[in-house]
Amino acid sequence: MQERKPNILFILTDQQRRDSMAAYGNNWIKTPNLDKLAEKSFVFENAYVTQPVCTPARASIMTGLYPYNTGLQRNNIPLSRDIQTIGDMIDDEYYNAHMGKWHLGDDMMAQHGFDTWEAVEDFQRVRITRKEYRYQEAPYNQWLRDHGVEPPSMSMSYEAWTGTAELTEEQTQAAFLGHTASKFISEFPEGRHADQPWMLYVNFFEPHPPYTGPLNDLYDPDEIEVGPGFRTRPDSGSLVNRLRSDYYMGGGNNPLGEAGGDFHDTTTEEGFRKLRAQYFANVTLVDNQLGKIFEALEESGQADNTIIVFTSEHGEMGGDHGMLEKRSLYEEASNVPFLMYVPWMTDMQPRRIPGSVGQVDLVPTLLDLSGSEIPDHLEGKSLRPVLRGEEDLSDNDVFIQWNGMGDRNLGSPEINRMVSIPWRGVVTGDRWKLNLSPGDQCELYDLNNDPAELTNLFDEPEHKDRIREMAARIRIWQDETGDDMPLPAV
């Protein structure tokens, strides 16, 4: 490590699938900037969110805690100011900037140890924690006006509005963040904090639905690749997943998207392919802006002393198992890309890290790499020994959960009832996945031989002992973290 502490550039997208990059086997998508980053980075083969929905997953990414201990077990719960984020925990020498989606309460004002704050969604004012902020506008609003667009009203979310807004690429939130983050990087060395290292979190909304955008025609729906799970009903899986599959393949759309005019024909393969192609086009939309950010970093002369992390807060079903959206423990929703570039470790091998890792490890890893103290209360662990080749992930268990009570309408009363039932899952070092629920059909998948999770093995007699042993791992983890969800008898 150089004498000056390293800068940290953390890039978080929203709802980006693992297989949306060449580094994870996608040989047709256009993401040249992510490809270049992957070539010089540690590529974690399997990175899991703590809970496949926005607020709980994002809280874990920022705090190093599981949802039970952040208190954010579903969407739209504010993160308590008593719970520290990495902005609070990193060494005081750092100048901290947060740009884009927050989704942990008050999106409008600087908080939790961040010195610079660039909000993007005016709609989030309805979730403010202080009355004084109710008329504060997000800077993205002015960006829209400067580019000839009147922002949506306070009562309408970006997700609902942008489906029919017909924005150009330059008018999107992605473009605003590409410009704003590049400007921060370029100008920071000239400011009064020039001697400080900086930590910059850039939080993109895209490729989160709506499944439409300015690059809709980029990919031919007939030419994109799909896997064996595409539009395949999960007949042996849980009831909640079967209900959701039936809903979408029967013509259902995301109710929030429908409110904003984002309609798609999900009754046919043609319609699903079109939706899926447009989703992947929004991944390229983000990649275009990453190119601007990385260029600014190179031109600033700081690239050789800047750690870069790229990941997403959860994935997107994209028609696999006949489903859309997230809120599922399937790989498409819970397994996300994870790249980490550490400039002084470029000669370390292997650069591709097999096994499984959880996002709860992000905070302690960055604290470790920045020379900051790692608090004892964190539930994740530093991956620095793995990066240095001193340890591997062959015995690393990763835990995933679902706590859906009180979540929004997902299409039908039946789905809404079943999605309220909690789940706890484990992915073991040998790549088996067990999903347990006290009120639904439990699931066991052999990810080595069935990566598409087409065959649920939970009721097969020959796997009973494996299930008991894996369930014990979940129970021990629950005891360590204080999680009190009742497990079913196995």
MARMINU-58376 format. One line per field, with one value per residue (C-alpha): residue number from 1; residue in three letters; x, y, z. Coordinates in nm, 3 decimals. Layout:
seq = NUM, ...
type = ALA, ...
xx = X, ...
yy = Y, ...
zz = Z, ...
This chain:
seq = 1, 2, 3, 4, 5, 6, 7, 8, 9, 10, 11, 12, 13, 14, 15, 16, 17, 18, 19, 20, 21, 22, 23, 24, 25, 26, 27, 28, 29, 30, 31, 32, 33, 34, 35, 36, 37, 38, 39, 40, 41, 42, 43, 44, 45, 46, 47, 48, 49, 50, 51, 52, 53, 54, 55, 56, 57, 58, 59, 60, 61, 62, 63, 64, 65, 66, 67, 68, 69, 70, 71, 72, 73, 74, 75, 76, 77, 78, 79, 80, 81, 82, 83, 84, 85, 86, 87, 88, 89, 90, 91, 92, 93, 94, 95, 96, 97, 98, 99, 100, 101, 102, 103, 104, 105, 106, 107, 108, 109, 110, 111, 112, 113, 114, 115, 116, 117, 118, 119, 120, 121, 122, 123, 124, 125, 126, 127, 128, 129, 130, 131, 132, 133, 134, 135, 136, 137, 138, 139, 140, 141, 142, 143, 144, 145, 146, 147, 148, 149, 150, 151, 152, 153, 154, 155, 156, 157, 158, 159, 160, 161, 162, 163, 164, 165, 166, 167, 168, 169, 170, 171, 172, 173, 174, 175, 176, 177, 178, 179, 180, 181, 182, 183, 184, 185, 186, 187, 188, 189, 190, 191, 192, 193, 194, 195, 196, 197, 198, 199, 200, 201, 202, 203, 204, 205, 206, 207, 208, 209, 210, 211, 212, 213, 214, 215, 216, 217, 218, 219, 220, 221, 222, 223, 224, 225, 226, 227, 228, 229, 230, 231, 232, 233, 234, 235, 236, 237, 238, 239, 240, 241, 242, 243, 244, 245, 246, 247, 248, 249, 250, 251, 252, 253, 254, 255, 256, 257, 258, 259, 260, 261, 262, 263, 264, 265, 266, 267, 268, 269, 270, 271, 272, 273, 274, 275, 276, 277, 278, 279, 280, 281, 282, 283, 284, 285, 286, 287, 288, 289, 290, 291, 292, 293, 294, 295, 296, 297, 298, 299, 300, 301, 302, 303, 304, 305, 306, 307, 308, 309, 310, 311, 312, 313, 314, 315, 316, 317, 318, 319, 320, 321, 322, 323, 324, 325, 326, 327, 328, 329, 330, 331, 332, 333, 334, 335, 336, 337, 338, 339, 340, 341, 342, 343, 344, 345, 346, 347, 348, 349, 350, 351, 352, 353, 354, 355, 356, 357, 358, 359, 360, 361, 362, 363, 364, 365, 366, 367, 368, 369, 370, 371, 372, 373, 374, 375, 376, 377, 378, 379, 380, 381, 382, 383, 384, 385, 386, 387, 388, 389, 390, 391, 392, 393, 394, 395, 396, 397, 398, 399, 400, 401, 402, 403, 404, 405, 406, 407, 408, 409, 410, 411, 412, 413, 414, 415, 416, 417, 418, 419, 420, 421, 422, 423, 424, 425, 426, 427, 428, 429, 430, 431, 432, 433, 434, 435, 436, 437, 438, 439, 440, 441, 442, 443, 444, 445, 446, 447, 448, 449, 450, 451, 452, 453, 454, 455, 456, 457, 458, 459, 460, 461, 462, 463, 464, 465, 466, 467, 468, 469, 470, 471, 472, 473, 474, 475, 476, 477, 478, 479, 480, 481, 482, 483, 484, 485, 486, 487, 488, 489, 490
type = MET, GLN, GLU, ARG, LYS, PRO, ASN, ILE, LEU, PHE, ILE, LEU, THR, ASP, GLN, GLN, ARG, ARG, ASP, SER, MET, ALA, ALA, TYR, GLY, ASN, ASN, TRP, ILE, LYS, THR, PRO, ASN, LEU, ASP, LYS, LEU, ALA, GLU, LYS, SER, PHE, VAL, PHE, GLU, ASN, ALA, TYR, VAL, THR, GLN, PRO, VAL, CYS, THR, PRO, ALA, ARG, ALA, SER, ILE, MET, THR, GLY, LEU, TYR, PRO, TYR, ASN, THR, GLY, LEU, GLN, ARG, ASN, ASN, ILE, PRO, LEU, SER, ARG, ASP, ILE, GLN, THR, ILE, GLY, ASP, MET, ILE, ASP, ASP, GLU, TYR, TYR, ASN, ALA, HIS, MET, GLY, LYS, TRP, HIS, LEU, GLY, ASP, ASP, MET, MET, ALA, GLN, HIS, GLY, PHE, ASP, THR, TRP, GLU, ALA, VAL, GLU, ASP, PHE, GLN, ARG, VAL, ARG, ILE, THR, ARG, LYS, GLU, TYR, ARG, TYR, GLN, GLU, ALA, PRO, TYR, ASN, GLN, TRP, LEU, ARG, ASP, HIS, GLY, VAL, GLU, PRO, PRO, SER, MET, SER, MET, SER, TYR, GLU, ALA, TRP, THR, GLY, THR, ALA, GLU, LEU, THR, GLU, GLU, GLN, THR, GLN, ALA, ALA, PHE, LEU, GLY, HIS, THR, ALA, SER, LYS, PHE, ILE, SER, GLU, PHE, PRO, GLU, GLY, ARG, HIS, ALA, ASP, GLN, PRO, TRP, MET, LEU, TYR, VAL, ASN, PHE, PHE, GLU, PRO, HIS, PRO, PRO, TYR, THR, GLY, PRO, LEU, ASN, ASP, LEU, TYR, ASP, PRO, ASP, GLU, ILE, GLU, VAL, GLY, PRO, GLY, PHE, ARG, THR, ARG, PRO, ASP, SER, GLY, SER, LEU, VAL, ASN, ARG, LEU, ARG, SER, ASP, TYR, TYR, MET, GLY, GLY, GLY, ASN, ASN, PRO, LEU, GLY, GLU, ALA, GLY, GLY, ASP, PHE, HIS, ASP, THR, THR, THR, GLU, GLU, GLY, PHE, ARG, LYS, LEU, ARG, ALA, GLN, TYR, PHE, ALA, ASN, VAL, THR, LEU, VAL, ASP, ASN, GLN, LEU, GLY, LYS, ILE, PHE, GLU, ALA, LEU, GLU, GLU, SER, GLY, GLN, ALA, ASP, ASN, THR, ILE, ILE, VAL, PHE, THR, SER, GLU, HIS, GLY, GLU, MET, GLY, GLY, ASP, HIS, GLY, MET, LEU, GLU, LYS, ARG, SER, LEU, TYR, GLU, GLU, ALA, SER, ASN, VAL, PRO, PHE, LEU, MET, TYR, VAL, PRO, TRP, MET, THR, ASP, MET, GLN, PRO, ARG, ARG, ILE, PRO, GLY, SER, VAL, GLY, GLN, VAL, ASP, LEU, VAL, PRO, THR, LEU, LEU, ASP, LEU, SER, GLY, SER, GLU, ILE, PRO, ASP, HIS, LEU, GLU, GLY, LYS, SER, LEU, ARG, PRO, VAL, LEU, ARG, GLY, GLU, GLU, ASP, LEU, SER, ASP, ASN, ASP, VAL, PHE, ILE, GLN, TRP, ASN, GLY, MET, GLY, ASP, ARG, ASN, LEU, GLY, SER, PRO, GLU, ILE, ASN, ARG, MET, VAL, SER, ILE, PRO, TRP, ARG, GLY, VAL, VAL, THR, GLY, ASP, ARG, TRP, LYS, LEU, ASN, LEU, SER, PRO, GLY, ASP, GLN, CYS, GLU, LEU, TYR, ASP, LEU, ASN, ASN, ASP, PRO, ALA, GLU, LEU, THR, ASN, LEU, PHE, ASP, GLU, PRO, GLU, HIS, LYS, ASP, ARG, ILE, ARG, GLU, MET, ALA, ALA, ARG, ILE, ARG, ILE, TRP, GLN, ASP, GLU, THR, GLY, ASP, ASP, MET, PRO, LEU, PRO, ALA, VAL
xx = 0.000, 0.123, 0.197, -0.130, -0.434, -0.615, -0.923, -1.233, -1.470, -1.776, -2.020, -2.358, -2.621, -2.979, -3.124, -2.833, -2.806, -2.479, -2.488, -2.498, -2.121, -1.860, -1.679, -1.977, -2.024, -2.230, -2.063, -2.304, -2.373, -2.187, -2.021, -1.666, -1.596, -1.700, -1.502, -1.187, -1.245, -1.292, -0.966, -0.764, -0.986, -1.054, -1.369, -1.575, -1.755, -2.058, -2.157, -2.485, -2.704, -2.833, -3.194, -3.303, -3.487, -3.364, -3.366, -3.252, -2.976, -2.855, -2.844, -2.619, -2.390, -2.353, -2.334, -2.178, -2.484, -2.760, -3.116, -3.221, -2.968, -3.014, -3.386, -3.452, -3.621, -3.837, -3.844, -3.904, -3.787, -3.546, -3.202, -3.163, -2.906, -2.771, -2.656, -2.320, -2.252, -1.909, -1.924, -1.930, -1.672, -1.398, -1.095, -1.167, -0.900, -1.138, -1.362, -1.684, -1.928, -2.258, -2.435, -2.758, -3.011, -3.004, -3.334, -3.256, -3.482, -3.408, -3.270, -3.232, -2.972, -2.615, -2.601, -2.420, -2.072, -2.095, -1.966, -2.103, -2.454, -2.611, -2.975, -3.154, -3.518, -3.745, -4.015, -3.816, -3.911, -4.227, -4.005, -3.807, -3.731, -3.732, -4.004, -3.745, -3.641, -3.984, -3.924, -3.564, -3.522, -3.293, -3.012, -3.125, -3.435, -3.222, -3.032, -3.366, -3.464, -3.124, -3.188, -3.536, -3.749, -3.985, -3.924, -4.200, -4.423, -4.334, -4.605, -4.456, -4.146, -3.877, -3.963, -4.324, -4.251, -3.965, -4.163, -4.340, -4.110, -3.916, -3.589, -3.278, -2.964, -2.835, -3.154, -3.141, -3.031, -2.740, -2.610, -2.653, -2.447, -2.185, -2.139, -2.156, -1.918, -1.669, -1.679, -1.613, -1.313, -1.170, -1.205, -1.133, -0.750, -0.780, -1.003, -0.930, -0.942, -0.674, -0.454, -0.732, -0.814, -1.173, -1.446, -1.712, -2.029, -2.207, -2.549, -2.722, -3.096, -3.058, -3.106, -3.397, -3.735, -3.917, -3.804, -3.758, -3.509, -3.327, -3.135, -3.439, -3.331, -2.973, -3.027, -3.233, -3.473, -3.448, -3.069, -3.012, -2.920, -3.152, -3.092, -3.286, -3.487, -3.631, -4.014, -3.994, -4.254, -4.095, -4.324, -4.119, -4.046, -4.220, -4.580, -4.486, -4.261, -4.525, -4.785, -4.554, -4.462, -4.828, -4.902, -4.632, -4.668, -5.042, -4.991, -4.917, -4.686, -4.510, -4.794, -4.565, -4.457, -4.814, -4.895, -4.637, -4.741, -4.469, -4.670, -4.525, -4.678, -4.560, -4.786, -4.548, -4.180, -4.158, -4.286, -4.058, -3.757, -3.830, -3.858, -3.537, -3.345, -3.449, -3.344, -2.994, -2.982, -3.015, -2.706, -2.521, -2.669, -2.491, -2.171, -2.157, -2.151, -1.891, -1.664, -1.687, -1.613, -1.315, -1.180, -1.203, -1.019, -0.736, -0.705, -0.693, -0.380, -0.547, -0.620, -0.310, -0.423, -0.796, -0.975, -1.273, -1.566, -1.851, -2.159, -2.541, -2.793, -2.986, -3.058, -3.354, -3.543, -3.582, -3.820, -3.630, -3.867, -4.135, -4.078, -3.983, -3.837, -3.656, -3.791, -3.674, -3.383, -3.324, -2.977, -3.105, -3.228, -2.978, -2.645, -2.490, -2.165, -1.881, -1.552, -1.280, -0.976, -0.696, -0.409, -0.130, -0.255, -0.256, 0.008, -0.189, -0.320, -0.578, -0.759, -1.083, -1.211, -1.411, -1.664, -1.932, -1.919, -2.179, -2.215, -2.211, -1.831, -1.796, -1.771, -1.505, -1.303, -1.293, -1.217, -0.928, -0.789, -0.812, -0.624, -0.933, -1.030, -1.284, -1.550, -1.630, -2.003, -1.976, -2.120, -1.918, -1.547, -1.262, -1.182, -0.828, -0.676, -0.868, -0.738, -0.383, -0.421, -0.378, -0.732, -0.998, -1.376, -1.398, -1.560, -1.743, -2.117, -2.332, -2.671, -2.966, -3.303, -3.647, -3.874, -4.169, -4.439, -4.579, -4.422, -4.610, -4.870, -4.707, -5.000, -5.259, -5.388, -5.251, -4.899, -4.916, -5.012, -4.739, -4.466, -4.530, -4.388, -4.017, -3.729, -3.374, -3.124, -2.765, -2.524, -2.247, -1.888, -1.954, -2.229, -2.549, -2.838, -3.102, -3.401, -3.618, -3.957, -4.199, -4.499, -4.407, -4.248, -3.878, -3.610, -3.275, -3.068, -2.742, -2.584, -2.296, -2.513, -2.828, -2.717, -3.053, -3.228, -3.479, -3.505, -3.597, -3.441, -3.585, -3.826, -3.579, -3.502, -3.134, -3.078, -3.240, -2.911, -2.766, -3.070, -3.040, -2.672, -2.733, -3.026, -2.793, -2.564, -2.854, -2.949, -2.594, -2.582, -2.915, -2.780, -2.469, -2.668, -2.972, -3.209, -3.527, -3.719, -3.853, -3.709, -3.929, -3.858, -3.636
yy = 0.000, 0.346, 0.607, 0.786, 0.578, 0.448, 0.612, 0.392, 0.403, 0.187, 0.138, -0.015, -0.089, -0.187, -0.520, -0.637, -1.010, -1.197, -1.313, -0.958, -0.940, -1.124, -1.211, -1.430, -1.594, -1.342, -1.330, -1.095, -0.800, -0.474, -0.373, -0.275, -0.073, -0.347, -0.590, -0.380, -0.353, -0.729, -0.795, -0.627, -0.711, -0.997, -1.161, -1.339, -1.626, -1.626, -1.326, -1.332, -1.057, -1.095, -1.048, -1.010, -0.680, -0.320, -0.182, -0.490, -0.574, -0.215, -0.184, -0.490, -0.351, -0.028, -0.167, -0.515, -0.649, -0.890, -0.751, -0.878, -0.649, -0.347, -0.367, -0.334, -0.663, -0.520, -0.214, 0.145, 0.126, 0.407, 0.305, 0.418, 0.691, 0.477, 0.211, 0.289, 0.271, 0.251, 0.630, 0.641, 0.366, 0.445, 0.637, 1.006, 1.097, 1.007, 1.252, 1.060, 1.118, 0.946, 0.988, 0.836, 0.603, 0.565, 0.387, 0.369, 0.647, 1.014, 1.023, 1.401, 1.507, 1.407, 1.157, 0.855, 0.998, 1.122, 1.473, 1.517, 1.401, 1.405, 1.287, 1.168, 1.105, 1.383, 1.125, 1.007, 1.328, 1.151, 0.926, 1.202, 1.186, 1.561, 1.809, 2.074, 1.874, 1.837, 2.104, 2.008, 1.910, 1.643, 1.783, 1.544, 1.762, 2.051, 1.816, 1.726, 2.090, 2.172, 1.898, 2.014, 1.788, 1.883, 1.652, 1.424, 1.547, 1.474, 1.207, 0.998, 0.781, 0.774, 0.406, 0.489, 0.808, 0.701, 0.418, 0.666, 0.971, 0.869, 1.004, 1.031, 0.867, 1.205, 1.270, 0.950, 0.920, 0.714, 1.006, 1.246, 1.018, 0.961, 1.336, 1.412, 1.136, 1.225, 1.588, 1.491, 1.279, 1.540, 1.834, 1.678, 1.708, 2.082, 2.149, 2.224, 1.852, 1.766, 1.590, 1.353, 1.016, 0.994, 0.732, 0.772, 0.561, 0.587, 0.421, 0.372, 0.310, 0.124, -0.153, -0.162, -0.170, -0.028, -0.266, 0.014, 0.291, 0.498, 0.195, -0.026, -0.125, -0.213, -0.590, -0.811, -1.007, -1.309, -1.319, -1.286, -1.601, -1.760, -2.056, -2.374, -2.200, -1.936, -1.945, -2.278, -2.310, -2.424, -2.724, -2.882, -2.556, -2.346, -2.234, -1.867, -1.915, -2.121, -1.852, -1.579, -1.780, -1.835, -1.467, -1.341, -1.605, -1.550, -1.189, -1.017, -0.718, -0.551, -0.354, -0.056, -0.061, -0.081, 0.232, 0.412, 0.261, -0.007, -0.287, -0.600, -0.908, -1.181, -1.449, -1.527, -1.602, -1.310, -1.068, -1.201, -1.183, -0.821, -0.728, -0.916, -0.753, -0.408, -0.496, -0.589, -0.268, -0.077, -0.261, -0.117, 0.224, 0.210, 0.079, 0.383, 0.607, 0.392, 0.467, 0.838, 0.776, 0.552, 0.802, 1.081, 0.861, 0.792, 1.156, 1.266, 1.058, 0.874, 0.538, 0.372, 0.449, 0.382, 0.063, -0.003, -0.221, -0.309, -0.504, -0.487, -0.494, -0.789, -0.950, -0.982, -1.298, -1.174, -1.453, -1.738, -1.976, -1.768, -1.487, -1.120, -0.890, -1.011, -1.133, -1.488, -1.700, -1.826, -1.754, -1.497, -1.276, -1.348, -1.404, -1.083, -0.966, -0.868, -0.720, -0.574, -0.394, -0.339, -0.159, -0.298, -0.657, -0.681, -0.957, -1.180, -1.514, -1.649, -1.340, -1.536, -1.637, -1.963, -2.046, -1.823, -1.496, -1.272, -0.896, -0.866, -0.897, -0.577, -0.328, -0.514, -0.578, -0.211, -0.104, -0.352, -0.241, 0.125, 0.071, 0.152, -0.022, -0.304, -0.279, -0.593, -0.569, -0.642, -0.975, -0.995, -1.068, -0.917, -1.086, -0.953, -1.296, -1.439, -1.165, -1.233, -1.606, -1.695, -1.836, -1.959, -1.987, -2.365, -2.395, -2.063, -2.081, -1.793, -1.713, -1.556, -1.462, -1.331, -1.132, -1.014, -0.911, -0.571, -0.557, -0.404, -0.557, -0.818, -0.897, -1.106, -1.170, -1.526, -1.405, -1.133, -1.387, -1.636, -1.372, -1.271, -1.604, -1.586, -1.796, -1.877, -2.018, -2.139, -2.197, -2.426, -2.432, -2.739, -2.546, -2.695, -2.462, -2.528, -2.292, -2.343, -2.188, -2.265, -2.223, -2.329, -2.610, -2.613, -2.645, -2.818, -2.758, -2.907, -2.600, -2.805, -3.022, -2.809, -2.443, -2.340, -2.484, -2.684, -2.985, -2.946, -3.239, -3.159, -3.452, -3.708, -3.965, -3.995, -3.629, -3.630, -3.638, -3.364, -3.150, -3.203, -3.110, -2.798, -2.697, -2.719, -2.467, -2.226, -2.276, -2.208, -1.891, -1.783, -1.825, -1.621, -1.334, -1.336, -1.433, -1.587, -1.714, -2.063, -2.334, -2.621, -2.971, -3.158
zz = 0.000, -0.084, 0.185, 0.116, 0.195, -0.114, -0.255, -0.279, -0.575, -0.501, -0.789, -0.709, -0.970, -0.897, -1.008, -1.225, -1.291, -1.258, -1.621, -1.758, -1.815, -2.019, -1.697, -1.607, -1.945, -2.141, -2.482, -2.658, -2.429, -2.494, -2.167, -2.271, -1.957, -1.717, -1.930, -1.890, -1.517, -1.489, -1.674, -1.400, -1.101, -0.868, -1.006, -0.742, -0.913, -0.682, -0.472, -0.283, -0.144, 0.210, 0.096, -0.269, -0.240, -0.230, 0.125, 0.322, 0.074, 0.049, 0.428, 0.453, 0.183, 0.379, 0.734, 0.729, 0.915, 0.822, 0.789, 1.131, 1.300, 1.074, 1.144, 0.771, 0.684, 0.405, 0.180, 0.289, 0.648, 0.747, 0.868, 1.227, 1.278, 1.563, 1.314, 1.159, 0.787, 0.631, 0.610, 0.989, 1.038, 0.789, 0.913, 0.977, 0.726, 0.442, 0.260, 0.186, -0.099, -0.173, -0.507, -0.633, -0.481, -0.102, -0.028, 0.345, 0.462, 0.399, 0.045, 0.033, 0.291, 0.386, 0.668, 0.814, 0.775, 0.416, 0.347, -0.006, -0.098, -0.444, -0.441, -0.751, -0.668, -0.552, -0.480, -0.180, 0.005, 0.116, 0.327, 0.497, 0.865, 0.932, 0.835, 0.745, 0.437, 0.277, 0.011, -0.066, -0.432, -0.566, -0.787, -1.061, -1.103, -1.223, -1.453, -1.616, -1.654, -1.803, -2.058, -2.150, -1.931, -1.649, -1.351, -1.228, -0.949, -0.591, -0.579, -0.862, -0.839, -1.107, -1.159, -1.245, -1.439, -1.662, -1.824, -2.050, -2.021, -2.335, -2.197, -2.408, -2.276, -2.158, -1.957, -1.749, -1.389, -1.518, -1.723, -1.431, -1.208, -1.476, -1.505, -1.132, -1.025, -1.298, -1.189, -0.827, -0.922, -1.156, -0.920, -0.583, -0.595, -0.653, -0.354, 0.007, 0.087, -0.168, 0.087, 0.192, 0.043, -0.074, -0.073, -0.341, -0.356, -0.693, -0.679, -1.014, -1.046, -1.375, -1.492, -1.244, -1.424, -1.609, -1.881, -2.130, -2.200, -2.461, -2.594, -2.652, -3.003, -2.914, -2.898, -3.126, -2.901, -3.132, -3.103, -2.728, -2.541, -2.288, -2.059, -1.982, -1.711, -1.945, -1.924, -1.739, -1.463, -1.133, -1.092, -0.813, -0.633, -0.372, -0.401, -0.398, -0.702, -0.884, -0.821, -0.945, -1.254, -1.337, -1.285, -1.520, -1.790, -1.776, -1.886, -1.557, -1.532, -1.243, -1.077, -1.011, -1.373, -1.493, -1.292, -1.504, -1.836, -1.854, -2.019, -2.179, -2.339, -2.105, -2.250, -2.536, -2.578, -2.819, -2.555, -2.284, -2.517, -2.604, -2.236, -2.159, -2.446, -2.324, -1.970, -2.088, -2.292, -1.965, -1.838, -2.137, -2.053, -1.718, -1.875, -2.102, -1.795, -1.622, -1.915, -1.834, -1.465, -1.534, -1.786, -1.529, -1.280, -1.525, -1.627, -1.264, -1.205, -0.914, -1.080, -0.937, -0.583, -0.609, -0.507, -0.734, -0.630, -0.863, -0.758, -0.752, -0.468, -0.619, -0.954, -1.192, -1.289, -1.647, -1.750, -1.591, -1.411, -1.582, -1.336, -1.335, -1.073, -0.758, -0.416, -0.476, -0.355, -0.709, -0.847, -1.096, -0.810, -0.533, -0.714, -0.847, -1.011, -0.781, -0.904, -0.685, -0.821, -0.567, -0.740, -0.525, -0.567, -0.945, -0.940, -0.702, -0.829, -0.877, -0.994, -1.034, -0.692, -0.688, -0.421, -0.269, -0.079, 0.083, 0.051, 0.429, 0.388, 0.184, 0.471, 0.675, 0.358, 0.261, 0.617, 0.621, 0.284, 0.385, 0.709, 0.917, 1.237, 1.194, 1.468, 1.663, 1.596, 1.223, 1.109, 0.790, 0.768, 0.569, 0.239, 0.239, 0.320, 0.023, -0.205, -0.088, -0.155, 0.212, 0.237, -0.005, -0.004, -0.032, 0.312, 0.312, 0.378, 0.255, 0.406, 0.226, 0.366, 0.285, 0.516, 0.310, 0.554, 0.463, 0.117, -0.175, -0.405, -0.629, -0.852, -0.668, -0.315, -0.334, -0.417, -0.152, 0.112, 0.023, -0.018, 0.345, 0.462, 0.557, 0.422, 0.527, 0.281, 0.280, -0.007, 0.115, 0.003, -0.211, -0.397, -0.261, -0.177, 0.089, 0.123, 0.432, 0.507, 0.790, 0.558, 0.204, 0.005, 0.102, -0.164, -0.217, -0.530, -0.652, -0.809, -0.948, -1.172, -1.187, -1.196, -1.342, -1.033, -1.236, -1.003, -0.638, -0.450, -0.107, -0.096, -0.230, 0.047, -0.041, 0.053, 0.398, 0.587, 0.368, 0.442, 0.817, 0.811, 0.603, 0.824, 1.124, 0.953, 0.919, 1.282, 1.404, 1.191, 1.337, 1.688, 1.605, 1.454, 1.683, 1.403, 1.545, 1.242, 1.325, 1.102, 0.987, 1.113, 0.868
